[in-house]
């Protein structure tokens, strides 16, 4: 046999297989956008997860859309090329033509967004969630310009997704598009799949759009935030992927979860009753929102939160998220030490002086040292004020902190419930 001819045959066969797989993938994707957008598609939900997952950086997002899905006209927001701030927002657009329709993908960054995370805490006193709505307005204006520039006469279909914070912004964006007249698009041609989205729309705006699907894990705290008590909700339909079989599925995927322990009867005298994960997280939120002494930071109402907590949390977390990951871990360890001192006899000897408590634990000094060594600009007066707020919250929420320390594995499990791997596995098994 001619060796050269044999190699050529193998190469052509491999190329044929590659082209066949590409064609199958494209045809499969085309089929998704032929469907009525108001009918839930598990396949499109999974693809939306994968697309949203690639938004962590611009290069990954571009490769996913142009090389994997064969989209074109890729565009990313300028904020990918700058250090994230509480006012920035990463998002990408991409385009494909299926059956004569222009499919525009809009994916909102939900990973590696650094200080953007601080805007999660900027709710405002009323109206839609201020941080998410501001980000959605930026995307809306840019999307309108993108469509007018590239596809002014096209028959447009939109595909929107985002994970976590990105999901919250995507949910608000969907409402803006569907409630305004700038985009000539039917609900049946707008495919929206958010993932683990927080609540960001007022009840009046949280309309039950049949084409908006919010994939949530009801054992994850993020979809409960901001709470309904603050008049914040999601538009569209929630699709709860949680299942009592979660531990089995996660074990099969070699991604074990921490064990959940129901609250012991003797602890319910000071904590709360919780036999399930969902009861545990709602119990925590209820405790957090209990009334506070006058003059102390309060989560009791949205107005109280905005007046006493919001600015300090936003400032503190913007600085925290700008610190390198390994140093954030060191700060978290220092925070645990801070909590131990706060509830020890040592704190009692300080006669309740917030300043003395703040400085005695070493947490504040460690934060200053890290910010200085990393050349991160900060305002000392604002930072001290933020730390004082944290001390006051900790002093008035001792039951929550003590409960979380007692049931530390439950808290760990709660964090794992928001991990992308957990959501992907739950979504894979949804409707099994």
N, C-alpha and C positions, 0 to 999 in steps of 0.2 A: 504493500500500500504506500502511496505517496504521502510522506510525513507532512509536507507543506500543505497538501490538499486536505489532509485529515485535520490539521490545526485550523485551517480556514473554515472547514465544516463545523467544527466545534464552536468557533467564534461566531459564525452566522447563526448557529442553533441557539447560542446564549443570547445573542442580540434579539432573535425572534421571541424567545421567552420573555426578555425584558420588555419588548414592545407589547407583547400580549398582556403582561401584568399591568403595564402603564395604561393600556386601552381598557382593561377591566376596571382599574381604579377610576379612570375618567368616566367610564360609562356608569359605574356605581354611583359616583358623585352626581352625575347628570340626573340619575334617577331620583336622587334625594330632592333635587330642586324642581322636579316635575310634580312632586306631591303638593297637596294643599298644605300650606304652612301651619294651618290650625290643627293638623293631625300630628300628634307626638311621634317622633321617629327616634328610636333608641340608637340607630346607626348614626344619625346626624348629631345626636347628643354626644356620642363618643367622639366623633370627628371634631365637634366643637370643643370638647375638652382638650383634645390633642393640639388643636390650633391655638387655643388660649394658653396652653402650657408653653408654647414656643415664644410667647411675647416677652420673656425675661430680658432678651437683648435683640437688637435689630437684625443682626446677622442670622440668628437662628430663625427668626420669624420670616425673613426674606427667603432663606433656603427652604423652609417648610412649604411656603406658598408657591414659589417659582419652580423649585426642583421636584418637590414631592407631589403637589397638586396641579402643577403646570398653569398657575395663574400668571398674570402679567400686570403691568402698570402698578408695580408695588410702590407704596409711599409710607414713610414712617414719620411720626411727629418729631419736631426738632428737639424735644425734651430727652430723646434717647442719646443725644450728643452732649448733654450737659449733666452736671451733678444734680440728682433729684432734689427738689424742695417740696414743701408742703403745698405749693401752688402749681407744681408741674403735673403732667399726665402723659404717660406713654401709650401710644396706640398706632396701629398700622391699618392700611387699606390695601386691598389687592382685587384683581378683576379677572373674570373668565367669561367666555361666551358659551352658553349651552342652549341649543335649540332656538337661536335667534335672540335670546335674552342676555342682557349684561348682568352677571352676578357680581355684586360688590361685597367683599368680605370686610367686616369691621371688627377687629380684635383689640380689646383694651388690656393693657398691661396689668397682670395680677401677680407677677413674680419679680424679684430683684428691683423693687421700686424705691428702696431706701426711705428717704425722708418724706416721700409722697404719702407714706403710711400715716403721718401725723394728721393729715386732713380728714382721716376717719373720725377724729374726735371733734372736728369743727361742724357741729350740727346746726348752730344758729338757734334763735329763740322760737322761730315759727317758720312755716312754709316747708318746702322740700329740704332735705339734708344739704346744708350749705356747701360742704366740701365736695360731695358727689355731684351736686347740681352744677357747680362751677366748672368741674372737669367735663361734665357732659355737654355743657354749652360750648366749650372749646372744640370738642370733637364734632359737634353738630355743625358749627360754622365751617370747619375745615372739610367735612364730608360734603357739604353743599357746594363748596368751591371746587372740590375734586370732581364731583359728578358733573357740574356745569362745564368744567374745562374739558373733561375727557369723554363724557357720554351725554351730551345735551339732548340728543334725540332718541336715546336708547330706551328700550323697554326694560326697566331696571327691576331687579330683585335684590333684596338686601339680606345678608347673613351676618348676624351680630352675636358676639359672645365675649365673655370675660370671666375670670376666676377671682373669687373673694372680693377685694376692693374693686377689681376690674369688673366683676359681676354686678356690683352695686351701681357703678357708673353706667354699665351697659343697660341695666334696667331703666335707669332714668333717661338715658339716650333714646331707648325704644319708645318711652312715653312721649318725649319731645317730638319725635318723628311722626308718631301716630296721631298726635293731638294738634299738630300745626299743618299749614298748607304748603310748605316749601317743597315737599317731596310728593310727587304724584304717584303714589304707590298704594296698592290694595293690601289689606292685612294678609290675604292669602299668598302674597308674594314677598312677605317679610318674615324671615326665619330667625327667631330669637331664642337662644339657649344660654341662659346665665348659669353660673356654677358657684354655689356657696355664697350667694349674694347677700349682703346686709340689707336692711330695710331703709329706704331713702325717700319715699314719696308720701305726701300727705294722703289721708284717706280719700279725699276728693279726686286726687290724681292717680291713685292706685287702682286704675280701672281693670276689669277682668278680661283684658285682651286675649282672645283665644289662641293667638299665634305666638304668645310669649310664654316660654316654659322656664321655670326657675328650678334647676336641679339642686336639691338641698339634702343634707343629712340632719335629721331632726335631733340627733345626739351631739351636734356641733353647736357651740354657742353663737358663732358668727351670724347665722341666719336669723337669730333672735334680736340682733342689735342693728339699728337702734330700736328700742322697744315700742310696742304699739301705744304704750302710755305716753309716749312723746309725739303721738299722732304721726308715726312713720310706718310705712308698709311697703310691699312690693306690688308692682302692677303685674298682670298676667296670672299664671297658674303655677302653684308650687307642686313639684314632683318629688316626693320624699323617697329617697333611695335606701333609707335605713331598713335593715331587716334583723330579726332576732338571730339569724344565722351568721351574723357579721363575724363572730370569732372564728367560726369554721372556715368561712371564705378567706379571711385574712391569714389563717394558719396554712391553708392550702397554697396561698400565694407567698408563703414564707415571710410574712409581714405581721408578726404577732402583735397584739395589743396588750396594754396593761390591763389587769383584771379590774372589774367593777365590783365594789362592795356596797351593799345597801347600808343606809345610815342605821347604826345600832339604836335600839329602843331607848337605852339610857342616855344617848346623846341628843335625842329629840327635845329634851327639856331646854336646851340652849341653842340647838342648831335647827334642823327641820327634818321632816319625814321625807325619805326618798328611797323608793324601791327600784327605780329605773334610772337610766342615764338622763332621760328627758326630765324627770322630776328633780334630779340633782342639779342640772343647769338652770332650770326655772327657779328652783329654790335659792340658788346663788344670786340670781338677778333680783329676786324679791327682797332678799336680805340687803343687797346693795342699795336698793331704792327706798329703804325705810327712812322715815323722817330723822333729821339730824338736829342737834342743839343749835339754837340761833347763833349765827355768825360763823358756823363751820361749813366747809364744803359739802354740797348736797347733790345727790342724784335723784331726789324725790320727784322733781318735775323737770321738764325740758328747760323752762325759764331759770329755775334754780341752778341747774347744771351749767347753762350758758353764763350765768352771772358769777359762779363760784369755782368752777372746775375747768371749763373748756380751754381758756387761754393758756393756763398753766400746763395742762396735759399736752396740748399741741406743741408748746415750746419745748417741753422736756423731751418728748418723743422725737421731735425733729432733730434735736441734738443727738439723742441716743442712736437713732438710725443712721446718722452720719459717722458714727464711730465704727472702726473695723470690727468684723464679726468676732474675732477672738477676744477683743477687748470688751465687747458687749457681754460675752460670757463671764468675764471677770467682774463686770458691774453687776450682773445678776447674782453671782456668788456673794458679792458684797452686800447686795440688797437682802439676801437671806440672813446675813449677819446683823444687818440693821434691824430686821424684824425681831430677831432673838433679843437684842439689846432693848428694843422698844417695850417688850413685854417682860423684862427682867426686873429684879430689884434695883439694878443700876439705874434704870429709868426713873424709878420711884424717888431716888435720892436727888434727882435733878429738879424736883419740885414742879414738874409739869412745864418747865421752860422749853418751848419748841426749838429755840435757837440752840440751846445746850444739847437737847436730844439729837438734833440734826448733825451737829458737829462731833458729838461724842462717838458716834458709830463708825466714823471713817468713810462712810459712803460718799458724802458730799466732797470730801477732800480727794477721794479716788477719782470721782467724776472730773473735778477741776484738773487733776494731774493728767488724765487721759486727753481731755480737750486741749490742754496746753501742749502736750507732747505731739499731738497730731495736727497742731496748728489750725484747730477748728475755732472760728470766731464765736464768742458768746458774750452775753450781757450778764454781768455778775448779779445785778439787782433782780433781773428777771429769773435767773436760775435759782437764786435763793428763795424767791417767792414761790417758784414751782415746787421746790423741795419742801418748803413749809406746808404747802397744800398736801403733798404726799404724806407728811408726818401727821397732819390733822386727819386725813382720811384713814390712815392706819390706826390712829388712836380711837376713832369712833366706829371702826369696823372690826373690832377684835374678834367677834364671833366668826365672821367670814374667814379671817386669816387663820384662826385657830382650827376651824373646821377643815380648811384646805390643807393644813399641816397634818391633821389627824387622818384625813382621807387623801393623802398625797397621791396614791395610785389612781384614784378617781380623777384627780385634777390632771395627772399625766395622760390618762385615757381621753379626757376631754380635749386636750391639745392634739392628740393623735387623730381625733375625729375630723380635724380640719385639714389633715395632710393630704396632698394631691393623690398619693398612692392609695389612701383609704377610699377617697371619692371615686377614683377610677375603678377600683375593684368592686365597690358597691354598685356602680353604674353598669359594669359588665354583667352583674348578676341580677340587675333589676328585671322584674317580671319573670324570673325563673320559676 
